[in-house]
Amino acid sequence: MTLSPEDFDAVSAQLGRPPRGAIEVSYRCPDGAPAVIMTQPRLPDGTPFPTLYYLTDPRLTAEASRLEVAHVMTWMSERLEKDSALAEDYRQAHEHYLATRNALEDLGTTFSGGGMPDRVKCLHVLMAYALAEGPERVRLGTEAVALAAEHGGLRGTAIPESWPTCEELGIDPTQFDFSHAGKGALA
């Protein structure tokens, strides 16, 4: 599996550098832009690279950063401590992530990404994972994508129209402080 030359060039332009260890485009935006790539567990120089899904679309990466600045990760981590069903969903998502990555190459580690399975450490990873595998795979990633769609005004361009909404997921986006997070539809 390899990226097409066109996708390689598009992702290189998005990242400002050539992608390392890229295998495929795992998610493409509704407007056609590649947005998530799958990477080899080991880079061409042999360096372990446990991040299976890598967010590349600048609209999505910027919005993931805005959500992090607005303390969405803290909110999610606190919920993980209190909600056993959410914690179980996150643990299962972690195990699936490891199994998928290990099917490519087993790095001999139980580290997956995004802080799984105990905390939320990186919304970029969780959004990439949810977009690559769909809204049923990892609840917290699905929520982060929904927040990005609403706050960033990305529904229909970078995020599918059909992605679950904040309202459908029971999330009140006004609970987050986006005052230091930059531009967005809710800012």
MODELLER restraints for C-alpha pairs under 7 A, 6 or more apart:
rsr = mdl.restraints
at = mdl.atoms
rsr.add(forms.Gaussian(group=physical.xy_distance, feature=features.Distance(at['CA:1:A'], at['CA:23:A']), mean=5.40, stdev=0.5))
rsr.add(forms.Gaussian(group=physical.xy_distance, feature=features.Distance(at['CA:1:A'], at['CA:24:A']), mean=6.36, stdev=0.5))
rsr.add(forms.Gaussian(group=physical.xy_distance, feature=features.Distance(at['CA:2:A'], at['CA:22:A']), mean=6.91, stdev=0.5))
rsr.add(forms.Gaussian(group=physical.xy_distance, feature=features.Distance(at['CA:2:A'], at['CA:23:A']), mean=4.53, stdev=0.5))
rsr.add(forms.Gaussian(group=physical.xy_distance, feature=features.Distance(at['CA:2:A'], at['CA:24:A']), mean=5.47, stdev=0.5))
rsr.add(forms.Gaussian(group=physical.xy_distance, feature=features.Distance(at['CA:3:A'], at['CA:22:A']), mean=6.83, stdev=0.5))
rsr.add(forms.Gaussian(group=physical.xy_distance, feature=features.Distance(at['CA:3:A'], at['CA:23:A']), mean=5.85, stdev=0.5))
rsr.add(forms.Gaussian(group=physical.xy_distance, feature=features.Distance(at['CA:3:A'], at['CA:24:A']), mean=4.94, stdev=0.5))
rsr.add(forms.Gaussian(group=physical.xy_distance, feature=features.Distance(at['CA:3:A'], at['CA:25:A']), mean=6.76, stdev=0.5))
rsr.add(forms.Gaussian(group=physical.xy_distance, feature=features.Distance(at['CA:7:A'], at['CA:34:A']), mean=6.87, stdev=0.5))
rsr.add(forms.Gaussian(group=physical.xy_distance, feature=features.Distance(at['CA:11:A'], at['CA:19:A']), mean=6.75, stdev=0.5))
rsr.add(forms.Gaussian(group=physical.xy_distance, feature=features.Distance(at['CA:11:A'], at['CA:34:A']), mean=6.84, stdev=0.5))
rsr.add(forms.Gaussian(group=physical.xy_distance, feature=features.Distance(at['CA:11:A'], at['CA:56:A']), mean=6.59, stdev=0.5))
rsr.add(forms.Gaussian(group=physical.xy_distance, feature=features.Distance(at['CA:12:A'], at['CA:18:A']), mean=4.44, stdev=0.5))
rsr.add(forms.Gaussian(group=physical.xy_distance, feature=features.Distance(at['CA:12:A'], at['CA:19:A']), mean=5.96, stdev=0.5))
rsr.add(forms.Gaussian(group=physical.xy_distance, feature=features.Distance(at['CA:14:A'], at['CA:56:A']), mean=6.19, stdev=0.5))
rsr.add(forms.Gaussian(group=physical.xy_distance, feature=features.Distance(at['CA:14:A'], at['CA:57:A']), mean=6.12, stdev=0.5))
rsr.add(forms.Gaussian(group=physical.xy_distance, feature=features.Distance(at['CA:14:A'], at['CA:58:A']), mean=6.27, stdev=0.5))
rsr.add(forms.Gaussian(group=physical.xy_distance, feature=features.Distance(at['CA:15:A'], at['CA:56:A']), mean=6.36, stdev=0.5))
rsr.add(forms.Gaussian(group=physical.xy_distance, feature=features.Distance(at['CA:20:A'], at['CA:43:A']), mean=6.38, stdev=0.5))
rsr.add(forms.Gaussian(group=physical.xy_distance, feature=features.Distance(at['CA:21:A'], at['CA:39:A']), mean=5.12, stdev=0.5))
rsr.add(forms.Gaussian(group=physical.xy_distance, feature=features.Distance(at['CA:21:A'], at['CA:40:A']), mean=5.12, stdev=0.5))
rsr.add(forms.Gaussian(group=physical.xy_distance, feature=features.Distance(at['CA:21:A'], at['CA:43:A']), mean=5.03, stdev=0.5))
rsr.add(forms.Gaussian(group=physical.xy_distance, feature=features.Distance(at['CA:21:A'], at['CA:44:A']), mean=6.14, stdev=0.5))
rsr.add(forms.Gaussian(group=physical.xy_distance, feature=features.Distance(at['CA:22:A'], at['CA:37:A']), mean=6.35, stdev=0.5))
rsr.add(forms.Gaussian(group=physical.xy_distance, feature=features.Distance(at['CA:22:A'], at['CA:38:A']), mean=5.85, stdev=0.5))
rsr.add(forms.Gaussian(group=physical.xy_distance, feature=features.Distance(at['CA:22:A'], at['CA:39:A']), mean=4.32, stdev=0.5))
rsr.add(forms.Gaussian(group=physical.xy_distance, feature=features.Distance(at['CA:22:A'], at['CA:40:A']), mean=6.33, stdev=0.5))
rsr.add(forms.Gaussian(group=physical.xy_distance, feature=features.Distance(at['CA:23:A'], at['CA:38:A']), mean=5.48, stdev=0.5))
rsr.add(forms.Gaussian(group=physical.xy_distance, feature=features.Distance(at['CA:23:A'], at['CA:39:A']), mean=5.35, stdev=0.5))
rsr.add(forms.Gaussian(group=physical.xy_distance, feature=features.Distance(at['CA:23:A'], at['CA:40:A']), mean=6.48, stdev=0.5))
rsr.add(forms.Gaussian(group=physical.xy_distance, feature=features.Distance(at['CA:24:A'], at['CA:37:A']), mean=5.58, stdev=0.5))
rsr.add(forms.Gaussian(group=physical.xy_distance, feature=features.Distance(at['CA:24:A'], at['CA:38:A']), mean=5.43, stdev=0.5))
rsr.add(forms.Gaussian(group=physical.xy_distance, feature=features.Distance(at['CA:25:A'], at['CA:34:A']), mean=6.17, stdev=0.5))
rsr.add(forms.Gaussian(group=physical.xy_distance, feature=features.Distance(at['CA:25:A'], at['CA:36:A']), mean=5.87, stdev=0.5))
rsr.add(forms.Gaussian(group=physical.xy_distance, feature=features.Distance(at['CA:25:A'], at['CA:37:A']), mean=4.42, stdev=0.5))
rsr.add(forms.Gaussian(group=physical.xy_distance, feature=features.Distance(at['CA:25:A'], at['CA:38:A']), mean=6.35, stdev=0.5))
rsr.add(forms.Gaussian(group=physical.xy_distance, feature=features.Distance(at['CA:26:A'], at['CA:36:A']), mean=5.42, stdev=0.5))
rsr.add(forms.Gaussian(group=physical.xy_distance, feature=features.Distance(at['CA:26:A'], at['CA:37:A']), mean=5.17, stdev=0.5))
rsr.add(forms.Gaussian(group=physical.xy_distance, feature=features.Distance(at['CA:26:A'], at['CA:38:A']), mean=5.90, stdev=0.5))
rsr.add(forms.Gaussian(group=physical.xy_distance, feature=features.Distance(at['CA:26:A'], at['CA:132:A']), mean=5.10, stdev=0.5))
rsr.add(forms.Gaussian(group=physical.xy_distance, feature=features.Distance(at['CA:27:A'], at['CA:34:A']), mean=6.38, stdev=0.5))
rsr.add(forms.Gaussian(group=physical.xy_distance, feature=features.Distance(at['CA:27:A'], at['CA:35:A']), mean=5.69, stdev=0.5))
rsr.add(forms.Gaussian(group=physical.xy_distance, feature=features.Distance(at['CA:27:A'], at['CA:36:A']), mean=4.96, stdev=0.5))
rsr.add(forms.Gaussian(group=physical.xy_distance, feature=features.Distance(at['CA:27:A'], at['CA:37:A']), mean=6.98, stdev=0.5))
rsr.add(forms.Gaussian(group=physical.xy_distance, feature=features.Distance(at['CA:27:A'], at['CA:131:A']), mean=6.13, stdev=0.5))
rsr.add(forms.Gaussian(group=physical.xy_distance, feature=features.Distance(at['CA:27:A'], at['CA:132:A']), mean=4.98, stdev=0.5))
rsr.add(forms.Gaussian(group=physical.xy_distance, feature=features.Distance(at['CA:28:A'], at['CA:34:A']), mean=4.39, stdev=0.5))
rsr.add(forms.Gaussian(group=physical.xy_distance, feature=features.Distance(at['CA:28:A'], at['CA:35:A']), mean=5.32, stdev=0.5))
rsr.add(forms.Gaussian(group=physical.xy_distance, feature=features.Distance(at['CA:28:A'], at['CA:36:A']), mean=6.93, stdev=0.5))
rsr.add(forms.Gaussian(group=physical.xy_distance, feature=features.Distance(at['CA:29:A'], at['CA:35:A']), mean=6.16, stdev=0.5))
rsr.add(forms.Gaussian(group=physical.xy_distance, feature=features.Distance(at['CA:29:A'], at['CA:157:A']), mean=6.46, stdev=0.5))
rsr.add(forms.Gaussian(group=physical.xy_distance, feature=features.Distance(at['CA:29:A'], at['CA:158:A']), mean=4.67, stdev=0.5))
rsr.add(forms.Gaussian(group=physical.xy_distance, feature=features.Distance(at['CA:29:A'], at['CA:159:A']), mean=6.04, stdev=0.5))
rsr.add(forms.Gaussian(group=physical.xy_distance, feature=features.Distance(at['CA:30:A'], at['CA:156:A']), mean=6.16, stdev=0.5))
rsr.add(forms.Gaussian(group=physical.xy_distance, feature=features.Distance(at['CA:30:A'], at['CA:157:A']), mean=5.47, stdev=0.5))
rsr.add(forms.Gaussian(group=physical.xy_distance, feature=features.Distance(at['CA:30:A'], at['CA:158:A']), mean=6.04, stdev=0.5))
rsr.add(forms.Gaussian(group=physical.xy_distance, feature=features.Distance(at['CA:30:A'], at['CA:159:A']), mean=6.56, stdev=0.5))
rsr.add(forms.Gaussian(group=physical.xy_distance, feature=features.Distance(at['CA:30:A'], at['CA:160:A']), mean=5.89, stdev=0.5))
rsr.add(forms.Gaussian(group=physical.xy_distance, feature=features.Distance(at['CA:31:A'], at['CA:157:A']), mean=5.28, stdev=0.5))
rsr.add(forms.Gaussian(group=physical.xy_distance, feature=features.Distance(at['CA:31:A'], at['CA:158:A']), mean=6.69, stdev=0.5))
rsr.add(forms.Gaussian(group=physical.xy_distance, feature=features.Distance(at['CA:34:A'], at['CA:57:A']), mean=6.75, stdev=0.5))
rsr.add(forms.Gaussian(group=physical.xy_distance, feature=features.Distance(at['CA:35:A'], at['CA:55:A']), mean=5.93, stdev=0.5))
rsr.add(forms.Gaussian(group=physical.xy_distance, feature=features.Distance(at['CA:35:A'], at['CA:56:A']), mean=4.98, stdev=0.5))
rsr.add(forms.Gaussian(group=physical.xy_distance, feature=features.Distance(at['CA:35:A'], at['CA:57:A']), mean=4.43, stdev=0.5))
rsr.add(forms.Gaussian(group=physical.xy_distance, feature=features.Distance(at['CA:36:A'], at['CA:53:A']), mean=6.31, stdev=0.5))
rsr.add(forms.Gaussian(group=physical.xy_distance, feature=features.Distance(at['CA:36:A'], at['CA:54:A']), mean=5.39, stdev=0.5))
rsr.add(forms.Gaussian(group=physical.xy_distance, feature=features.Distance(at['CA:36:A'], at['CA:55:A']), mean=4.57, stdev=0.5))
rsr.add(forms.Gaussian(group=physical.xy_distance, feature=features.Distance(at['CA:36:A'], at['CA:56:A']), mean=5.57, stdev=0.5))
rsr.add(forms.Gaussian(group=physical.xy_distance, feature=features.Distance(at['CA:36:A'], at['CA:128:A']), mean=5.79, stdev=0.5))
rsr.add(forms.Gaussian(group=physical.xy_distance, feature=features.Distance(at['CA:36:A'], at['CA:132:A']), mean=6.65, stdev=0.5))
rsr.add(forms.Gaussian(group=physical.xy_distance, feature=features.Distance(at['CA:37:A'], at['CA:53:A']), mean=5.70, stdev=0.5))
rsr.add(forms.Gaussian(group=physical.xy_distance, feature=features.Distance(at['CA:37:A'], at['CA:54:A']), mean=5.27, stdev=0.5))
rsr.add(forms.Gaussian(group=physical.xy_distance, feature=features.Distance(at['CA:37:A'], at['CA:55:A']), mean=6.70, stdev=0.5))
rsr.add(forms.Gaussian(group=physical.xy_distance, feature=features.Distance(at['CA:38:A'], at['CA:52:A']), mean=5.49, stdev=0.5))
rsr.add(forms.Gaussian(group=physical.xy_distance, feature=features.Distance(at['CA:38:A'], at['CA:53:A']), mean=4.69, stdev=0.5))
rsr.add(forms.Gaussian(group=physical.xy_distance, feature=features.Distance(at['CA:38:A'], at['CA:54:A']), mean=6.32, stdev=0.5))
rsr.add(forms.Gaussian(group=physical.xy_distance, feature=features.Distance(at['CA:39:A'], at['CA:52:A']), mean=5.31, stdev=0.5))
rsr.add(forms.Gaussian(group=physical.xy_distance, feature=features.Distance(at['CA:39:A'], at['CA:53:A']), mean=6.41, stdev=0.5))
rsr.add(forms.Gaussian(group=physical.xy_distance, feature=features.Distance(at['CA:40:A'], at['CA:52:A']), mean=6.93, stdev=0.5))
rsr.add(forms.Gaussian(group=physical.xy_distance, feature=features.Distance(at['CA:41:A'], at['CA:48:A']), mean=6.01, stdev=0.5))
rsr.add(forms.Gaussian(group=physical.xy_distance, feature=features.Distance(at['CA:41:A'], at['CA:49:A']), mean=4.94, stdev=0.5))
rsr.add(forms.Gaussian(group=physical.xy_distance, feature=features.Distance(at['CA:41:A'], at['CA:50:A']), mean=5.24, stdev=0.5))
rsr.add(forms.Gaussian(group=physical.xy_distance, feature=features.Distance(at['CA:41:A'], at['CA:52:A']), mean=6.63, stdev=0.5))
rsr.add(forms.Gaussian(group=physical.xy_distance, feature=features.Distance(at['CA:41:A'], at['CA:101:A']), mean=6.60, stdev=0.5))
rsr.add(forms.Gaussian(group=physical.xy_distance, feature=features.Distance(at['CA:41:A'], at['CA:105:A']), mean=6.10, stdev=0.5))
rsr.add(forms.Gaussian(group=physical.xy_distance, feature=features.Distance(at['CA:42:A'], at['CA:48:A']), mean=4.34, stdev=0.5))
rsr.add(forms.Gaussian(group=physical.xy_distance, feature=features.Distance(at['CA:42:A'], at['CA:49:A']), mean=5.10, stdev=0.5))
rsr.add(forms.Gaussian(group=physical.xy_distance, feature=features.Distance(at['CA:43:A'], at['CA:49:A']), mean=6.20, stdev=0.5))
rsr.add(forms.Gaussian(group=physical.xy_distance, feature=features.Distance(at['CA:50:A'], at['CA:112:A']), mean=6.46, stdev=0.5))
rsr.add(forms.Gaussian(group=physical.xy_distance, feature=features.Distance(at['CA:51:A'], at['CA:113:A']), mean=6.11, stdev=0.5))
rsr.add(forms.Gaussian(group=physical.xy_distance, feature=features.Distance(at['CA:52:A'], at['CA:101:A']), mean=6.15, stdev=0.5))
rsr.add(forms.Gaussian(group=physical.xy_distance, feature=features.Distance(at['CA:53:A'], at['CA:125:A']), mean=6.71, stdev=0.5))
rsr.add(forms.Gaussian(group=physical.xy_distance, feature=features.Distance(at['CA:53:A'], at['CA:128:A']), mean=5.62, stdev=0.5))
rsr.add(forms.Gaussian(group=physical.xy_distance, feature=features.Distance(at['CA:53:A'], at['CA:129:A']), mean=5.79, stdev=0.5))
rsr.add(forms.Gaussian(group=physical.xy_distance, feature=features.Distance(at['CA:54:A'], at['CA:125:A']), mean=6.53, stdev=0.5))
rsr.add(forms.Gaussian(group=physical.xy_distance, feature=features.Distance(at['CA:54:A'], at['CA:128:A']), mean=5.92, stdev=0.5))
rsr.add(forms.Gaussian(group=physical.xy_distance, feature=features.Distance(at['CA:55:A'], at['CA:61:A']), mean=6.44, stdev=0.5))
rsr.add(forms.Gaussian(group=physical.xy_distance, feature=features.Distance(at['CA:55:A'], at['CA:124:A']), mean=6.17, stdev=0.5))
rsr.add(forms.Gaussian(group=physical.xy_distance, feature=features.Distance(at['CA:55:A'], at['CA:125:A']), mean=6.90, stdev=0.5))
rsr.add(forms.Gaussian(group=physical.xy_distance, feature=features.Distance(at['CA:55:A'], at['CA:128:A']), mean=5.09, stdev=0.5))
rsr.add(forms.Gaussian(group=physical.xy_distance, feature=features.Distance(at['CA:61:A'], at['CA:124:A']), mean=6.39, stdev=0.5))
rsr.add(forms.Gaussian(group=physical.xy_distance, feature=features.Distance(at['CA:63:A'], at['CA:148:A']), mean=5.73, stdev=0.5))
rsr.add(forms.Gaussian(group=physical.xy_distance, feature=features.Distance(at['CA:63:A'], at['CA:152:A']), mean=6.21, stdev=0.5))
rsr.add(forms.Gaussian(group=physical.xy_distance, feature=features.Distance(at['CA:64:A'], at['CA:123:A']), mean=5.70, stdev=0.5))
rsr.add(forms.Gaussian(group=physical.xy_distance, feature=features.Distance(at['CA:64:A'], at['CA:124:A']), mean=5.50, stdev=0.5))
rsr.add(forms.Gaussian(group=physical.xy_distance, feature=features.Distance(at['CA:64:A'], at['CA:148:A']), mean=6.87, stdev=0.5))
rsr.add(forms.Gaussian(group=physical.xy_distance, feature=features.Distance(at['CA:66:A'], at['CA:181:A']), mean=4.60, stdev=0.5))
rsr.add(forms.Gaussian(group=physical.xy_distance, feature=features.Distance(at['CA:66:A'], at['CA:182:A']), mean=6.61, stdev=0.5))
rsr.add(forms.Gaussian(group=physical.xy_distance, feature=features.Distance(at['CA:68:A'], at['CA:123:A']), mean=6.82, stdev=0.5))
rsr.add(forms.Gaussian(group=physical.xy_distance, feature=features.Distance(at['CA:69:A'], at['CA:180:A']), mean=6.92, stdev=0.5))
rsr.add(forms.Gaussian(group=physical.xy_distance, feature=features.Distance(at['CA:69:A'], at['CA:181:A']), mean=5.54, stdev=0.5))
rsr.add(forms.Gaussian(group=physical.xy_distance, feature=features.Distance(at['CA:70:A'], at['CA:176:A']), mean=5.67, stdev=0.5))
rsr.add(forms.Gaussian(group=physical.xy_distance, feature=features.Distance(at['CA:70:A'], at['CA:177:A']), mean=5.08, stdev=0.5))
rsr.add(forms.Gaussian(group=physical.xy_distance, feature=features.Distance(at['CA:70:A'], at['CA:178:A']), mean=5.12, stdev=0.5))
rsr.add(forms.Gaussian(group=physical.xy_distance, feature=features.Distance(at['CA:70:A'], at['CA:181:A']), mean=6.15, stdev=0.5))
rsr.add(forms.Gaussian(group=physical.xy_distance, feature=features.Distance(at['CA:71:A'], at['CA:176:A']), mean=6.95, stdev=0.5))
rsr.add(forms.Gaussian(group=physical.xy_distance, feature=features.Distance(at['CA:73:A'], at['CA:120:A']), mean=5.50, stdev=0.5))
rsr.add(forms.Gaussian(group=physical.xy_distance, feature=features.Distance(at['CA:73:A'], at['CA:121:A']), mean=6.63, stdev=0.5))
rsr.add(forms.Gaussian(group=physical.xy_distance, feature=features.Distance(at['CA:76:A'], at['CA:120:A']), mean=6.52, stdev=0.5))
rsr.add(forms.Gaussian(group=physical.xy_distance, feature=features.Distance(at['CA:77:A'], at['CA:119:A']), mean=5.13, stdev=0.5))
rsr.add(forms.Gaussian(group=physical.xy_distance, feature=features.Distance(at['CA:77:A'], at['CA:120:A']), mean=5.37, stdev=0.5))
rsr.add(forms.Gaussian(group=physical.xy_distance, feature=features.Distance(at['CA:80:A'], at['CA:86:A']), mean=6.06, stdev=0.5))
rsr.add(forms.Gaussian(group=physical.xy_distance, feature=features.Distance(at['CA:80:A'], at['CA:87:A']), mean=5.10, stdev=0.5))
rsr.add(forms.Gaussian(group=physical.xy_distance, feature=features.Distance(at['CA:89:A'], at['CA:138:A']), mean=6.66, stdev=0.5))
rsr.add(forms.Gaussian(group=physical.xy_distance, feature=features.Distance(at['CA:89:A'], at['CA:139:A']), mean=6.86, stdev=0.5))
rsr.add(forms.Gaussian(group=physical.xy_distance, feature=features.Distance(at['CA:90:A'], at['CA:116:A']), mean=6.74, stdev=0.5))
rsr.add(forms.Gaussian(group=physical.xy_distance, feature=features.Distance(at['CA:90:A'], at['CA:117:A']), mean=5.77, stdev=0.5))
rsr.add(forms.Gaussian(group=physical.xy_distance, feature=features.Distance(at['CA:90:A'], at['CA:138:A']), mean=6.35, stdev=0.5))
rsr.add(forms.Gaussian(group=physical.xy_distance, feature=features.Distance(at['CA:91:A'], at['CA:116:A']), mean=6.95, stdev=0.5))
rsr.add(forms.Gaussian(group=physical.xy_distance, feature=features.Distance(at['CA:91:A'], at['CA:117:A']), mean=4.89, stdev=0.5))
rsr.add(forms.Gaussian(group=physical.xy_distance, feature=features.Distance(at['CA:93:A'], at['CA:137:A']), mean=6.36, stdev=0.5))
rsr.add(forms.Gaussian(group=physical.xy_distance, feature=features.Distance(at['CA:93:A'], at['CA:138:A']), mean=5.50, stdev=0.5))
rsr.add(forms.Gaussian(group=physical.xy_distance, feature=features.Distance(at['CA:94:A'], at['CA:112:A']), mean=6.24, stdev=0.5))
rsr.add(forms.Gaussian(group=physical.xy_distance, feature=features.Distance(at['CA:94:A'], at['CA:116:A']), mean=5.62, stdev=0.5))
rsr.add(forms.Gaussian(group=physical.xy_distance, feature=features.Distance(at['CA:94:A'], at['CA:117:A']), mean=5.66, stdev=0.5))
rsr.add(forms.Gaussian(group=physical.xy_distance, feature=features.Distance(at['CA:97:A'], at['CA:112:A']), mean=6.38, stdev=0.5))
rsr.add(forms.Gaussian(group=physical.xy_distance, feature=features.Distance(at['CA:98:A'], at['CA:112:A']), mean=5.79, stdev=0.5))
rsr.add(forms.Gaussian(group=physical.xy_distance, feature=features.Distance(at['CA:113:A'], at['CA:125:A']), mean=6.43, stdev=0.5))
rsr.add(forms.Gaussian(group=physical.xy_distance, feature=features.Distance(at['CA:114:A'], at['CA:120:A']), mean=5.86, stdev=0.5))
rsr.add(forms.Gaussian(group=physical.xy_distance, feature=features.Distance(at['CA:114:A'], at['CA:121:A']), mean=4.94, stdev=0.5))
rsr.add(forms.Gaussian(group=physical.xy_distance, feature=features.Distance(at['CA:114:A'], at['CA:122:A']), mean=4.42, stdev=0.5))
rsr.add(forms.Gaussian(group=physical.xy_distance, feature=features.Distance(at['CA:114:A'], at['CA:123:A']), mean=6.58, stdev=0.5))
rsr.add(forms.Gaussian(group=physical.xy_distance, feature=features.Distance(at['CA:114:A'], at['CA:125:A']), mean=5.27, stdev=0.5))
rsr.add(forms.Gaussian(group=physical.xy_distance, feature=features.Distance(at['CA:114:A'], at['CA:126:A']), mean=5.89, stdev=0.5))
rsr.add(forms.Gaussian(group=physical.xy_distance, feature=features.Distance(at['CA:115:A'], at['CA:121:A']), mean=4.58, stdev=0.5))
rsr.add(forms.Gaussian(group=physical.xy_distance, feature=features.Distance(at['CA:115:A'], at['CA:122:A']), mean=6.72, stdev=0.5))
rsr.add(forms.Gaussian(group=physical.xy_distance, feature=features.Distance(at['CA:123:A'], at['CA:144:A']), mean=6.88, stdev=0.5))
rsr.add(forms.Gaussian(group=physical.xy_distance, feature=features.Distance(at['CA:126:A'], at['CA:141:A']), mean=4.48, stdev=0.5))
rsr.add(forms.Gaussian(group=physical.xy_distance, feature=features.Distance(at['CA:127:A'], at['CA:141:A']), mean=4.88, stdev=0.5))
rsr.add(forms.Gaussian(group=physical.xy_distance, feature=features.Distance(at['CA:127:A'], at['CA:142:A']), mean=6.98, stdev=0.5))
rsr.add(forms.Gaussian(group=physical.xy_distance, feature=features.Distance(at['CA:127:A'], at['CA:144:A']), mean=6.16, stdev=0.5))
rsr.add(forms.Gaussian(group=physical.xy_distance, feature=features.Distance(at['CA:127:A'], at['CA:145:A']), mean=5.70, stdev=0.5))
rsr.add(forms.Gaussian(group=physical.xy_distance, feature=features.Distance(at['CA:129:A'], at['CA:141:A']), mean=6.86, stdev=0.5))
rsr.add(forms.Gaussian(group=physical.xy_distance, feature=features.Distance(at['CA:130:A'], at['CA:137:A']), mean=6.39, stdev=0.5))
rsr.add(forms.Gaussian(group=physical.xy_distance, feature=features.Distance(at['CA:130:A'], at['CA:138:A']), mean=6.02, stdev=0.5))
rsr.add(forms.Gaussian(group=physical.xy_distance, feature=features.Distance(at['CA:130:A'], at['CA:141:A']), mean=5.06, stdev=0.5))
rsr.add(forms.Gaussian(group=physical.xy_distance, feature=features.Distance(at['CA:130:A'], at['CA:142:A']), mean=5.62, stdev=0.5))
rsr.add(forms.Gaussian(group=physical.xy_distance, feature=features.Distance(at['CA:135:A'], at['CA:142:A']), mean=5.16, stdev=0.5))
rsr.add(forms.Gaussian(group=physical.xy_distance, feature=features.Distance(at['CA:146:A'], at['CA:163:A']), mean=6.93, stdev=0.5))
rsr.add(forms.Gaussian(group=physical.xy_distance, feature=features.Distance(at['CA:146:A'], at['CA:164:A']), mean=6.28, stdev=0.5))
rsr.add(forms.Gaussian(group=physical.xy_distance, feature=features.Distance(at['CA:146:A'], at['CA:165:A']), mean=5.40, stdev=0.5))
rsr.add(forms.Gaussian(group=physical.xy_distance, feature=features.Distance(at['CA:146:A'], at['CA:166:A']), mean=5.57, stdev=0.5))
rsr.add(forms.Gaussian(group=physical.xy_distance, feature=features.Distance(at['CA:147:A'], at['CA:166:A']), mean=6.32, stdev=0.5))
rsr.add(forms.Gaussian(group=physical.xy_distance, feature=features.Distance(at['CA:147:A'], at['CA:173:A']), mean=6.77, stdev=0.5))
rsr.add(forms.Gaussian(group=physical.xy_distance, feature=features.Distance(at['CA:148:A'], at['CA:154:A']), mean=6.88, stdev=0.5))
rsr.add(forms.Gaussian(group=physical.xy_distance, feature=features.Distance(at['CA:149:A'], at['CA:155:A']), mean=4.93, stdev=0.5))
rsr.add(forms.Gaussian(group=physical.xy_distance, feature=features.Distance(at['CA:149:A'], at['CA:159:A']), mean=6.30, stdev=0.5))
rsr.add(forms.Gaussian(group=physical.xy_distance, feature=features.Distance(at['CA:150:A'], at['CA:185:A']), mean=6.74, stdev=0.5))
rsr.add(forms.Gaussian(group=physical.xy_distance, feature=features.Distance(at['CA:151:A'], at['CA:184:A']), mean=5.17, stdev=0.5))
rsr.add(forms.Gaussian(group=physical.xy_distance, feature=features.Distance(at['CA:151:A'], at['CA:185:A']), mean=4.77, stdev=0.5))
rsr.add(forms.Gaussian(group=physical.xy_distance, feature=features.Distance(at['CA:151:A'], at['CA:186:A']), mean=5.02, stdev=0.5))
rsr.add(forms.Gaussian(group=physical.xy_distance, feature=features.Distance(at['CA:152:A'], at['CA:184:A']), mean=4.38, stdev=0.5))
rsr.add(forms.Gaussian(group=physical.xy_distance, feature=features.Distance(at['CA:152:A'], at['CA:185:A']), mean=5.12, stdev=0.5))
rsr.add(forms.Gaussian(group=physical.xy_distance, feature=features.Distance(at['CA:153:A'], at['CA:184:A']), mean=6.72, stdev=0.5))
rsr.add(forms.Gaussian(group=physical.xy_distance, feature=features.Distance(at['CA:153:A'], at['CA:185:A']), mean=5.22, stdev=0.5))
rsr.add(forms.Gaussian(group=physical.xy_distance, feature=features.Distance(at['CA:155:A'], at['CA:161:A']), mean=5.35, stdev=0.5))
rsr.add(forms.Gaussian(group=physical.xy_distance, feature=features.Distance(at['CA:166:A'], at['CA:172:A']), mean=6.76, stdev=0.5))
rsr.add(forms.Gaussian(group=physical.xy_distance, feature=features.Distance(at['CA:178:A'], at['CA:187:A']), mean=5.88, stdev=0.5))
rsr.add(forms.Gaussian(group=physical.xy_distance, feature=features.Distance(at['CA:179:A'], at['CA:187:A']), mean=6.61, stdev=0.5))
